[in-house]
Amino acid sequence: MPALSVAEAKELAHYVKQSHAQIFDTVPLGKWLTAISRACGFRDWNVMSARAPKLPDVTHDTWVYSGLGFAIVCSPGGAASYHLVHDRSSNLNMVQVAEKLAQTIAASVEHRFSKAASKFSLLDPVEPVEDWAGFNRHKHRRYSTALPPVQVTIAEEEVTIWLCWLRPSYELRAAYLGGSESLTFYSLDEQSVTSKNECVTTSFLRVLTGKSLPKRHCYYCTELPNERQTYRLMLVQEDSREGQSTQHTYDNHDSAAKQTVALNSSLGLSKRDSQVISAIFAQYDPYYEEDYFDDYSHYND
């Protein structure tokens, strides 16, 4: 894994500070810089900023994507530990980043996670995502809409792990006309689910504990084929394209959506959890446009 540069560490610290704001209230940026430097193997930020590369070792004037996993391991009565895995190879895979992070944690902390029971949740932001203002690079920092971390609990909540899965994208611009190299960040995208709908945290816990998590279920609101403005809640299983119909039927989307959130909340699921669980089903959900046919036979002469 390549060394994290000072520039990348600064961006990550800003993101993590914003992401964890509703969990670790008022933690200053300097403490997050120290946490990241320790995760990278340095004593503190002063040492990292002096010894780590200032900029990433990448090709100039080329858009670069990287994968990053950052973890905070907390246990009752013990000091928190920080862990980071970073990959900017051309064939990077977020699942592999998660698996490597799990191996790093298992090898460096005193807890024995093997065969331990675990669960996780993708926390919802205090301000709903749909209410966020449109992104404008000139007015908003990349981390102004940072999503909360993933909360993992292990061994009946004896250990809590906070996880960030990120896909930074940036460009290292070459020095021109006597200037210096510069790094331009384009985004710090949260990626708890891969493009193939693989849940990154599930892979992380499978390696950390040696146990596969049971498939979860959630409620999903669908519009019935051939019936405009009729919505039914389906009970769907994680990683499945099939769903079980329920008795919950509504004639308006707002009521159906509100009940979906309420039922999923009763199962201990956040909105983001529900999106992950129903991701495969949503791909195959039959929208009424696919099967609805207007009858124009009465226009025939």
C-alpha positions, 0 to 999 in steps of 0.5 A: 500500500502506498504512503499517504501524503501530507496533502491527502491526510489534510483532506481526510482530516477535514472529512472525518471531522465533518463526518464524525461531528454528531458522534464526537462533538467539537473535536478540533481538526488538530486531533484528527490530524494526530489520529490520522498520523498515528494510523499511518505509523507516526507519533504525531502530526508534526512528525508525519508532516516532516517525514511523509511525502508532501504530495502523492506519488502519481502521474502528473496531469492525470485524474487519479482515483484511490480507495481509503478505509479509516477506522477508530476502534473504541473499547470501554476503559481503553484508549481509542486506536486508529487504523488506515489502509490506502490504495491508489493502484489502477486495479484498486478494489474497495472490498480488498481495502476493507479486508486489508483494514480488517487484517490490520486491526486484528493484528494490532489490537489486543481484542480477539475478534475471531468468531465474535458476534457483530452488527453494523449500521450506516448512520443517517445524517442529521440533515436529510441528504435530499435537503442538501443544497446543490453542490458548488465547488466554489461555495462548498468544501468537498466534505461539507456534506460528509456522511456519518461513519459506519457504526460497528459493534462487536461482542455485545457492544464491548467494542465499537468501531467507526468506519469511513470508506472513501474514494478520493479523486484528484489530479497532481498538476505539474509545475509550470513557468517556475511554479510548484506542483499542486494537488487539486481534489475533485471529490471525497466520495463515500463508498460503503457499497461498490458498483457491484452492490457489494457491501464493503462493511460486510466484507470487513466483518467477515475477515475480522471475525471469521463469520459471515453475517446473516442476510438482513431484511427491510421494507421497500416501497414499490409502485405496482405495475399497471396500477398508477399511483398505487404503492405496496411495501415489499419485504426484501432480503439482502442481495436478493432480487425477489421480494415478499408482498405485504398487506401495506398498500397506499394510494399516495407515495408520501404515505407509503414512504413514511410507513416504509421508514417507520417499519425499517426503523422498528427493525433497527435500520437507518435509511442508508441501511435500507438502501444497501439491503434493497439495492439488488431488488431495486435494480429489478423492481418493475416500474409501471412504465415497463408494463403499462399500456394505454388502450387506444383501440377506441380510436380505431375507425 
